[in-house]
Amino acid sequence: MRGIALDFETWLKLVVLFGAGGLTPGPAVMLVMASSFRYGFRPAMLAAFGIAAANVLWLLLAASGTGALLEAFPAVTFALKMLGLLVILYLALSVIIGPLPDMSVGSEDAPRRSRLFAKGLGLQISSPMPLVYFGILLPVFFDPAKPMIQQFLIMLITVTVTEICGLAVYAGFSRWIRTKLQDPRAAKAFNWIIGIVMIISGGWAILG
């Protein structure tokens, strides 16, 4: 198996790890759900692509060994996590106190595409949860005896596809929920739930 950059068993473990991560309700999932609920499925996927783009940076850091460096300096790691938690709090509050979608019309009032993409990008870069996956767990999958570029590309495609598929499931579910919540009070309660879960999941990542 020396000629294979990433053997099937290792790749399958990678799929399971990040597939489960993509389906775990965290800040990124909540952002996509909130965007889908307010603007629709397609605009929400722009935020999802921003999240996937940020994963490229995290993967580069994992391949370069930066994760091990951060682990050696816990004060820096904690400062980055606190910064990420502040970003999560901001986004969660914007979901909670933001305007409700107009349930009576079919048109969407989505903001510019670049803004939704930037929200996903900024959240994933500053979130403490990718620090766990990419900084601590992912470096284990790299084999220094095999071609690093090939390993990186395989992992990049695998992580991106699993992330996008998981987020698309939540975006579709949130859009379906919107059709069931015609009562503005119920819609507001849904936004509160999403915002609170974002805060809890971010806090869990910090304490963890």
Secondary structure in CASP SS format (residue, H / E / C, confidence):
PFRMAT SS
TARGET T0000
AUTHOR 0000-0000-0000
METHOD secondary structure of the structure
MODEL  1
M C 1.00
R C 1.00
G C 1.00
I C 1.00
A C 1.00
L C 1.00
D C 1.00
F H 1.00
E H 1.00
T H 1.00
W H 1.00
L H 1.00
K H 1.00
L H 1.00
V H 1.00
V H 1.00
L H 1.00
F H 1.00
G H 1.00
A H 1.00
G H 1.00
G H 1.00
L H 1.00
T C 1.00
P C 1.00
G C 1.00
P H 1.00
A H 1.00
V H 1.00
M H 1.00
L H 1.00
V H 1.00
M H 1.00
A H 1.00
S H 1.00
S H 1.00
F H 1.00
R H 1.00
Y H 1.00
G C 1.00
F H 1.00
R H 1.00
P H 1.00
A H 1.00
M H 1.00
L H 1.00
A H 1.00
A H 1.00
F H 1.00
G H 1.00
I H 1.00
A H 1.00
A H 1.00
A H 1.00
N H 1.00
V H 1.00
L H 1.00
W H 1.00
L H 1.00
L H 1.00
L H 1.00
A H 1.00
A H 1.00
S H 1.00
G C 1.00
T H 1.00
G H 1.00
A H 1.00
L H 1.00
L H 1.00
E H 1.00
A H 1.00
F C 1.00
P H 1.00
A H 1.00
V H 1.00
T H 1.00
F H 1.00
A H 1.00
L H 1.00
K H 1.00
M H 1.00
L H 1.00
G H 1.00
L H 1.00
L H 1.00
V H 1.00
I H 1.00
L H 1.00
Y H 1.00
L H 1.00
A H 1.00
L H 1.00
S H 1.00
V H 1.00
I H 1.00
I H 1.00
G C 1.00
P C 1.00
L C 1.00
P C 1.00
D C 1.00
M C 1.00
S C 1.00
V C 1.00
G C 1.00
S C 1.00
E C 1.00
D C 1.00
A C 1.00
P C 1.00
R C 1.00
R H 1.00
S H 1.00
R H 1.00
L H 1.00
F H 1.00
A H 1.00
K H 1.00
G H 1.00
L H 1.00
G H 1.00
L H 1.00
Q H 1.00
I H 1.00
S H 1.00
S C 1.00
P H 1.00
M H 1.00
P H 1.00
L H 1.00
V H 1.00
Y H 1.00
F H 1.00
G H 1.00
I H 1.00
L H 1.00
L H 1.00
P H 1.00
V H 1.00
F H 1.00
F C 1.00
D C 1.00
P C 1.00
A C 1.00
K C 1.00
P C 1.00
M H 1.00
I H 1.00
Q H 1.00
Q H 1.00
F H 1.00
L H 1.00
I H 1.00
M H 1.00
L H 1.00
I H 1.00
T H 1.00
V H 1.00
T H 1.00
V H 1.00
T H 1.00
E H 1.00
I H 1.00
C H 1.00
G H 1.00
L H 1.00
A H 1.00
V H 1.00
Y H 1.00
A H 1.00
G H 1.00
F H 1.00
S H 1.00
R H 1.00
W H 1.00
I H 1.00
R H 1.00
T H 1.00
K H 1.00
L C 1.00
Q C 1.00
D C 1.00
P H 1.00
R H 1.00
A H 1.00
A H 1.00
K H 1.00
A H 1.00
F H 1.00
N H 1.00
W H 1.00
I H 1.00
I H 1.00
G H 1.00
I H 1.00
V H 1.00
M H 1.00
I H 1.00
I H 1.00
S H 1.00
G H 1.00
G H 1.00
W H 1.00
A H 1.00
I H 1.00
L H 1.00
G C 1.00
END
